[in-house]
Amino acid sequence: MRIEVEPGGIALVWEGGETSTIAASRLRAACPCAACREGSPAPPGTSIDGARIVGEYALNVTFGPDHHATGIFPYDLLREIGDAP
């Protein structure tokens, strides 16, 4: 898999060649961390400040402008978010 991170979102190129593109605001809205699941809204102007691979199964994303970085996005979740209309 190849992961391209930009402030406006991420692009994932899966092993079969399919591509998923996810906007920063959509990714933040799907953040699986406890704070976000409790209804903490994404701030206006959400962007992606960085990302790091977690093991062989997930991506940890740092969002701007608030530096939120507690969500770990399993690859299955990223594929689901990217495939959703």
The first five atom37 places (N, CA, C, CB, O) and aatype in JSON, in Angstrom:
{
  "aatype": [12, 1, 9, 6, 19, 6, 14, 7, 7, 9, 0, 10, 19, 17, 6, 7, 7, 6, 16, 15, 16, 9, 0, 0, 15, 1, 10, 1, 0, 0, 4, 14, 4, 0, 0, 4, 1, 6, 7, 15, 14, 0, 14, 14, 7, 16, 15, 9, 3, 7, 0, 1, 9, 19, 7, 6, 18, 0, 10, 2, 19, 16, 13, 7, 14, 3, 8, 8, 0, 16, 7, 9, 13, 14, 18, 3, 10, 10, 1, 6, 9, 7, 3, 0, 14],
  "atom_mask": [
    [1, 1, 1, 1, 1],
    [1, 1, 1, 1, 1],
    [1, 1, 1, 1, 1],
    [1, 1, 1, 1, 1],
    [1, 1, 1, 1, 1],
    [1, 1, 1, 1, 1],
    [1, 1, 1, 1, 1],
    [1, 1, 1, 0, 1],
    [1, 1, 1, 0, 1],
    [1, 1, 1, 1, 1],
    [1, 1, 1, 1, 1],
    [1, 1, 1, 1, 1],
    [1, 1, 1, 1, 1],
    [1, 1, 1, 1, 1],
    [1, 1, 1, 1, 1],
    [1, 1, 1, 0, 1],
    [1, 1, 1, 0, 1],
    [1, 1, 1, 1, 1],
    [1, 1, 1, 1, 1],
    [1, 1, 1, 1, 1],
    [1, 1, 1, 1, 1],
    [1, 1, 1, 1, 1],
    [1, 1, 1, 1, 1],
    [1, 1, 1, 1, 1],
    [1, 1, 1, 1, 1],
    [1, 1, 1, 1, 1],
    [1, 1, 1, 1, 1],
    [1, 1, 1, 1, 1],
    [1, 1, 1, 1, 1],
    [1, 1, 1, 1, 1],
    [1, 1, 1, 1, 1],
    [1, 1, 1, 1, 1],
    [1, 1, 1, 1, 1],
    [1, 1, 1, 1, 1],
    [1, 1, 1, 1, 1],
    [1, 1, 1, 1, 1],
    [1, 1, 1, 1, 1],
    [1, 1, 1, 1, 1],
    [1, 1, 1, 0, 1],
    [1, 1, 1, 1, 1],
    [1, 1, 1, 1, 1],
    [1, 1, 1, 1, 1],
    [1, 1, 1, 1, 1],
    [1, 1, 1, 1, 1],
    [1, 1, 1, 0, 1],
    [1, 1, 1, 1, 1],
    [1, 1, 1, 1, 1],
    [1, 1, 1, 1, 1],
    [1, 1, 1, 1, 1],
    [1, 1, 1, 0, 1],
    [1, 1, 1, 1, 1],
    [1, 1, 1, 1, 1],
    [1, 1, 1, 1, 1],
    [1, 1, 1, 1, 1],
    [1, 1, 1, 0, 1],
    [1, 1, 1, 1, 1],
    [1, 1, 1, 1, 1],
    [1, 1, 1, 1, 1],
    [1, 1, 1, 1, 1],
    [1, 1, 1, 1, 1],
    [1, 1, 1, 1, 1],
    [1, 1, 1, 1, 1],
    [1, 1, 1, 1, 1],
    [1, 1, 1, 0, 1],
    [1, 1, 1, 1, 1],
    [1, 1, 1, 1, 1],
    [1, 1, 1, 1, 1],
    [1, 1, 1, 1, 1],
    [1, 1, 1, 1, 1],
    [1, 1, 1, 1, 1],
    [1, 1, 1, 0, 1],
    [1, 1, 1, 1, 1],
    [1, 1, 1, 1, 1],
    [1, 1, 1, 1, 1],
    [1, 1, 1, 1, 1],
    [1, 1, 1, 1, 1],
    [1, 1, 1, 1, 1],
    [1, 1, 1, 1, 1],
    [1, 1, 1, 1, 1],
    [1, 1, 1, 1, 1],
    [1, 1, 1, 1, 1],
    [1, 1, 1, 0, 1],
    [1, 1, 1, 1, 1],
    [1, 1, 1, 1, 1],
    [1, 1, 1, 1, 1]
  ],
  "atom_positions": [
    [[0.85, -1.17, 0.0], [0.0, 0.0, 0.0], [0.89, 1.23, 0.0], [-0.96, 0.0, 1.22], [1.97, 1.25, 0.6]],
    [[0.43, 2.25, -0.68], [1.11, 3.55, -0.68], [0.16, 4.58, -0.09], [1.57, 3.96, -2.12], [-1.03, 4.6, -0.42]],
    [[0.68, 5.43, 0.78], [-0.12, 6.46, 1.44], [0.47, 7.82, 1.12], [-0.17, 6.24, 2.99], [1.66, 8.06, 1.34]],
    [[-0.36, 8.71, 0.6], [0.06, 10.08, 0.31], [-0.73, 11.01, 1.21], [-0.15, 10.44, -1.2], [-1.96, 11.0, 1.2]],
    [[-0.02, 11.82, 2.0], [-0.65, 12.7, 2.96], [-0.45, 14.14, 2.52], [-0.09, 12.48, 4.38], [0.67, 14.57, 2.24]],
    [[-1.55, 14.89, 2.46], [-1.51, 16.32, 2.16], [-2.41, 17.02, 3.16], [-1.96, 16.61, 0.68], [-3.25, 16.37, 3.79]],
    [[-2.27, 18.33, 3.32], [-3.13, 19.04, 4.28], [-4.63, 18.84, 4.04], [-2.81, 20.51, 4.25], [-5.41, 18.81, 4.98]],
    [[-5.03, 18.7, 2.78], [-6.44, 18.57, 2.46], [-7.0, 17.17, 2.57], [0.0, 0.0, 0.0], [-8.22, 17.0, 2.52]],
    [[-6.15, 16.16, 2.73], [-6.64, 14.8, 2.83], [-5.56, 13.79, 2.57], [0.0, 0.0, 0.0], [-4.38, 14.12, 2.49]],
    [[-5.98, 12.53, 2.45], [-5.04, 11.45, 2.17], [-5.51, 10.67, 0.95], [-4.89, 10.52, 3.39], [-6.7, 10.59, 0.66]],
    [[-4.54, 10.1, 0.26], [-4.83, 9.18, -0.84], [-4.14, 7.87, -0.49], [-4.34, 9.75, -2.24], [-2.97, 7.85, -0.11]],
    [[-4.87, 6.79, -0.64], [-4.33, 5.46, -0.35], [-4.4, 4.65, -1.64], [-5.1, 4.75, 0.81], [-5.46, 4.54, -2.25]],
    [[-3.28, 4.08, -2.03], [-3.25, 3.2, -3.18], [-3.09, 1.79, -2.63], [-2.08, 3.57, -4.19], [-2.04, 1.44, -2.08]],
    [[-4.14, 0.99, -2.77], [-4.18, -0.35, -2.19], [-3.39, -1.32, -3.04], [-5.62, -0.83, -2.05], [-3.03, -1.01, -4.18]],
    [[-3.11, -2.49, -2.51], [-2.28, -3.49, -3.18], [-2.8, -3.86, -4.57], [-2.19, -4.72, -2.33], [-1.99, -4.13, -5.46]],
    [[-4.09, -3.87, -4.77], [-4.66, -4.21, -6.08], [-4.65, -3.06, -7.06], [0.0, 0.0, 0.0], [-5.06, -3.22, -8.21]],
    [[-4.17, -1.88, -6.63], [-4.12, -0.72, -7.5], [-5.29, 0.25, -7.34], [0.0, 0.0, 0.0], [-5.26, 1.34, -7.9]],
    [[-6.31, -0.15, -6.57], [-7.43, 0.76, -6.33], [-6.95, 1.94, -5.48], [-8.62, 0.01, -5.63], [-6.02, 1.81, -4.68]],
    [[-7.6, 3.08, -5.66], [-7.24, 4.27, -4.9], [-8.43, 4.77, -4.11], [-6.71, 5.38, -5.83], [-9.55, 4.8, -4.62]],
    [[-8.19, 5.15, -2.85], [-9.2, 5.81, -2.02], [-8.66, 7.18, -1.65], [-9.54, 4.96, -0.72], [-7.51, 7.31, -1.21]],
    [[-9.48, 8.2, -1.83], [-9.11, 9.55, -1.44], [-10.09, 9.99, -0.36], [-9.12, 10.53, -2.66], [-11.31, 9.87, -0.52]],
    [[-9.55, 10.5, 0.75], [-10.4, 10.9, 1.87], [-10.03, 12.32, 2.28], [-10.24, 9.92, 3.08], [-8.88, 12.6, 2.61]],
    [[-11.01, 13.22, 2.26], [-10.79, 14.61, 2.66], [-10.52, 14.67, 4.16], [-12.02, 15.49, 2.3], [-11.03, 13.85, 4.93]],
    [[-9.73, 15.64, 4.57], [-9.37, 15.8, 5.99], [-10.61, 15.92, 6.87], [-8.49, 17.04, 6.17], [-10.67, 15.3, 7.93]],
    [[-11.6, 16.68, 6.45], [-12.8, 16.87, 7.27], [-13.59, 15.56, 7.42], [-13.7, 17.95, 6.66], [-14.13, 15.28, 8.48]],
    [[-13.65, 14.78, 6.35], [-14.36, 13.49, 6.4], [-13.61, 12.51, 7.32], [-14.5, 12.88, 4.98], [-14.23, 11.78, 8.1]],
    [[-12.28, 12.51, 7.22], [-11.49, 11.63, 8.07], [-11.65, 12.01, 9.53], [-10.03, 11.68, 7.66], [-11.81, 11.13, 10.38]],
    [[-11.6, 13.3, 9.82], [-11.75, 13.75, 11.21], [-13.14, 13.4, 11.75], [-11.52, 15.28, 11.32], [-13.27, 13.02, 12.91]],
    [[-14.16, 13.52, 10.92], [-15.52, 13.18, 11.35], [-15.65, 11.7, 11.69], [-16.53, 13.55, 10.26], [-16.52, 11.32, 12.46]],
    [[-14.78, 10.86, 11.1], [-14.82, 9.42, 11.35], [-13.8, 8.99, 12.39], [-14.59, 8.66, 10.07], [-13.59, 7.79, 12.59]],
    [[-13.17, 9.92, 13.07], [-12.13, 9.58, 14.04], [-12.7, 8.64, 15.11], [-11.55, 10.87, 14.7], [-13.72, 8.95, 15.73]],
    [[-12.03, 7.49, 15.31], [-12.56, 6.51, 16.25], [-12.13, 6.7, 17.71], [-12.15, 5.16, 15.81], [-12.44, 5.85, 18.54]],
    [[-11.43, 7.78, 18.04], [-10.96, 7.94, 19.42], [-12.13, 8.24, 20.37], [-9.9, 9.07, 19.5], [-13.21, 8.62, 19.93]],
    [[-11.89, 8.07, 21.64], [-12.94, 8.25, 22.65], [-13.5, 9.67, 22.66], [-12.4, 7.9, 24.03], [-14.71, 9.85, 22.77]],
    [[-12.64, 10.66, 22.54], [-13.11, 12.06, 22.58], [-14.04, 12.36, 21.41], [-11.92, 13.03, 22.56], [-15.06, 13.02, 21.58]],
    [[-13.69, 11.89, 20.23], [-14.51, 12.15, 19.05], [-15.81, 11.34, 19.09], [-13.73, 11.82, 17.77], [-16.85, 11.82, 18.66]],
    [[-15.75, 10.13, 19.61], [-16.95, 9.3, 19.71], [-17.92, 9.88, 20.74], [-16.59, 7.86, 20.09], [-19.11, 9.58, 20.69]],
    [[-17.42, 10.69, 21.66], [-18.29, 11.32, 22.66], [-18.89, 12.62, 22.13], [-17.51, 11.61, 23.94], [-19.59, 13.32, 22.86]],
    [[-18.64, 12.94, 20.87], [-19.3, 14.08, 20.24], [-18.47, 15.34, 20.16], [0.0, 0.0, 0.0], [-19.02, 16.41, 19.9]],
    [[-17.17, 15.26, 20.37], [-16.31, 16.43, 20.23], [-16.26, 16.81, 18.75], [-14.87, 16.15, 20.79], [-15.75, 16.04, 17.94]],
    [[-16.77, 17.98, 18.38], [-16.84, 18.32, 16.95], [-15.46, 18.69, 16.38], [-17.81, 19.48, 16.75], [-14.58, 19.16, 17.1]],
    [[-15.31, 18.46, 15.09], [-14.09, 18.87, 14.4], [-14.09, 20.39, 14.27], [-13.97, 18.18, 12.99], [-15.13, 20.98, 13.97]],
    [[-12.96, 21.02, 14.49], [-12.91, 22.47, 14.38], [-12.99, 22.92, 12.92], [-11.63, 23.0, 15.01], [-12.65, 22.15, 12.01]],
    [[-13.43, 24.14, 12.69], [-13.43, 24.67, 11.32], [-12.0, 24.68, 10.79], [-14.05, 26.11, 11.27], [-11.05, 24.88, 11.55]],
    [[-11.84, 24.47, 9.51], [-10.53, 24.5, 8.9], [-9.69, 23.28, 9.2], [0.0, 0.0, 0.0], [-8.46, 23.37, 9.2]],
    [[-10.33, 22.14, 9.44], [-9.6, 20.91, 9.73], [-8.66, 20.57, 8.58], [-10.58, 19.74, 10.0], [-9.04, 20.62, 7.41]],
    [[-7.44, 20.22, 8.93], [-6.44, 19.79, 7.95], [-5.67, 18.62, 8.52], [-5.48, 20.97, 7.58], [-5.86, 18.24, 9.68]],
    [[-4.8, 18.06, 7.72], [-3.94, 16.98, 8.19], [-2.53, 17.54, 8.29], [-3.99, 15.73, 7.24], [-1.95, 17.98, 7.29]],
    [[-1.98, 17.51, 9.5], [-0.62, 18.01, 9.73], [0.42, 16.92, 9.56], [-0.51, 18.6, 11.12], [1.59, 17.22, 9.31]],
    [[0.02, 15.65, 9.68], [0.97, 14.55, 9.54], [0.28, 13.24, 9.79], [0.0, 0.0, 0.0], [-0.87, 13.19, 10.22]],
    [[1.0, 12.17, 9.53], [0.48, 10.83, 9.76], [1.65, 9.88, 9.95], [-0.45, 10.36, 8.58], [2.75, 10.1, 9.43]],
    [[1.39, 8.81, 10.7], [2.42, 7.78, 10.88], [1.74, 6.43, 10.86], [3.21, 8.0, 12.21], [0.6, 6.27, 11.28]],
    [[2.48, 5.47, 10.37], [1.99, 4.1, 10.29], [2.08, 3.47, 11.68], [2.79, 3.26, 9.25], [3.08, 3.64, 12.38]],
    [[1.04, 2.74, 12.07], [0.99, 2.03, 13.34], [1.04, 0.55, 13.02], [-0.31, 2.4, 14.18], [0.09, -0.01, 12.47]],
    [[2.15, -0.09, 13.36], [2.3, -1.51, 13.06], [2.11, -1.77, 11.58], [0.0, 0.0, 0.0], [2.61, -1.03, 10.73]],
    [[1.39, -2.83, 11.29], [1.08, -3.17, 9.9], [-0.42, -3.12, 9.64], [1.63, -4.56, 9.55], [-0.92, -3.75, 8.72]],
    [[-1.13, -2.34, 10.48], [-2.59, -2.4, 10.39], [-3.31, -1.06, 10.4], [-3.11, -3.21, 11.49], [-4.51, -1.02, 10.16]],
    [[-2.61, 0.03, 10.67], [-3.36, 1.27, 10.88], [-2.51, 2.51, 10.61], [-3.88, 1.33, 12.29], [-1.3, 2.44, 10.39]],
    [[-3.2, 3.65, 10.62], [-2.58, 4.95, 10.42], [-3.02, 5.85, 11.57], [-2.96, 5.56, 9.04], [-4.2, 5.89, 11.91]],
    [[-2.08, 6.56, 12.15], [-2.38, 7.56, 13.17], [-2.22, 8.92, 12.5], [-1.43, 7.42, 14.44], [-1.18, 9.21, 11.91]],
    [[-3.24, 9.75, 12.58], [-3.26, 11.04, 11.88], [-3.23, 12.17, 12.9], [-4.5, 11.16, 10.97], [-3.91, 12.12, 13.92]],
    [[-2.44, 13.19, 12.6], [-2.44, 14.42, 13.4], [-3.19, 15.47, 12.6], [-0.97, 14.91, 13.74], [-2.83, 15.8, 11.47]],
    [[-4.26, 15.99, 13.2], [-5.1, 16.98, 12.53], [-4.77, 18.38, 13.01], [-6.57, 16.67, 12.78], [-4.41, 18.59, 14.17]],
    [[-4.89, 19.35, 12.12], [-4.82, 20.75, 12.47], [-6.21, 21.31, 12.39], [0.0, 0.0, 0.0], [-7.06, 20.67, 11.78]],
    [[-6.49, 22.42, 12.95], [-5.55, 23.31, 13.62], [-5.35, 23.0, 15.1], [-6.03, 24.72, 13.48], [-4.58, 23.69, 15.78]],
    [[-6.02, 21.96, 15.63], [-5.97, 21.71, 17.08], [-4.96, 20.64, 17.5], [-7.34, 21.31, 17.56], [-4.86, 20.33, 18.68]],
    [[-4.22, 20.06, 16.54], [-3.18, 19.05, 16.81], [-3.76, 17.76, 17.41], [-2.14, 19.62, 17.76], [-3.06, 17.04, 18.13]],
    [[-5.01, 17.47, 17.12], [-5.65, 16.24, 17.59], [-4.93, 15.05, 16.96], [-7.18, 16.22, 17.23], [-4.77, 15.0, 15.74]],
    [[-4.5, 14.08, 17.78], [-3.73, 12.96, 17.24], [-3.96, 11.65, 18.0], [-2.26, 13.3, 17.28], [-3.07, 10.8, 18.03]],
    [[-5.13, 11.48, 18.6], [-5.35, 10.26, 19.38], [-6.08, 9.16, 18.63], [-6.11, 10.6, 20.62], [-6.21, 8.05, 19.14]],
    [[-6.56, 9.44, 17.44], [-7.28, 8.42, 16.68], [-6.35, 7.53, 15.89], [0.0, 0.0, 0.0], [-5.42, 8.0, 15.24]],
    [[-6.61, 6.24, 15.96], [-5.88, 5.26, 15.16], [-6.89, 4.68, 14.17], [-5.21, 4.14, 16.05], [-7.91, 4.12, 14.56]],
    [[-6.58, 4.82, 12.88], [-7.48, 4.41, 11.82], [-6.99, 3.1, 11.2], [-7.58, 5.51, 10.74], [-6.05, 3.11, 10.41]],
    [[-7.62, 1.97, 11.55], [-7.25, 0.7, 10.91], [-7.47, 0.8, 9.4], [-8.07, -0.49, 11.51], [-8.37, 1.51, 8.94]],
    [[-6.65, 0.1, 8.64], [-6.76, 0.17, 7.18], [-8.15, -0.22, 6.69], [-5.73, -0.73, 6.54], [-8.64, 0.35, 5.72]],
    [[-8.8, -1.18, 7.36], [-10.16, -1.56, 6.96], [-11.11, -0.38, 7.08], [-10.66, -2.73, 7.8], [-11.97, -0.18, 6.22]],
    [[-10.96, 0.41, 8.15], [-11.8, 1.59, 8.33], [-11.5, 2.62, 7.26], [-11.59, 2.19, 9.72], [-12.42, 3.25, 6.74]],
    [[-10.23, 2.82, 6.92], [-9.87, 3.79, 5.89], [-10.47, 3.37, 4.54], [-8.33, 3.92, 5.78], [-10.95, 4.21, 3.78]],
    [[-10.43, 2.09, 4.25], [-11.03, 1.62, 2.99], [-12.53, 1.88, 2.99], [-10.75, 0.12, 2.77], [-13.09, 2.32, 1.99]],
    [[-13.19, 1.61, 4.12], [-14.62, 1.84, 4.23], [-14.97, 3.32, 4.05], [-15.14, 1.33, 5.58], [-15.9, 3.66, 3.33]],
    [[-14.22, 4.19, 4.72], [-14.46, 5.64, 4.6], [-14.23, 6.09, 3.16], [-13.54, 6.43, 5.56], [-15.0, 6.88, 2.63]],
    [[-13.17, 5.59, 2.54], [-12.84, 5.98, 1.18], [-13.82, 5.48, 0.15], [0.0, 0.0, 0.0], [-13.99, 6.1, -0.9]],
    [[-14.46, 4.35, 0.42], [-15.42, 3.78, -0.52], [-16.83, 4.33, -0.34], [-15.44, 2.29, -0.37], [-17.67, 4.17, -1.23]],
    [[-17.09, 4.97, 0.8], [-18.44, 5.47, 1.07], [-18.74, 6.67, 0.17], [-18.58, 5.87, 2.57], [-17.85, 7.46, -0.14]],
    [[-19.99, 6.78, -0.27], [-20.36, 7.91, -1.15], [-20.33, 9.24, -0.43], [-21.75, 7.7, -1.74], [-20.61, 10.28, -1.02]]
  ]
}
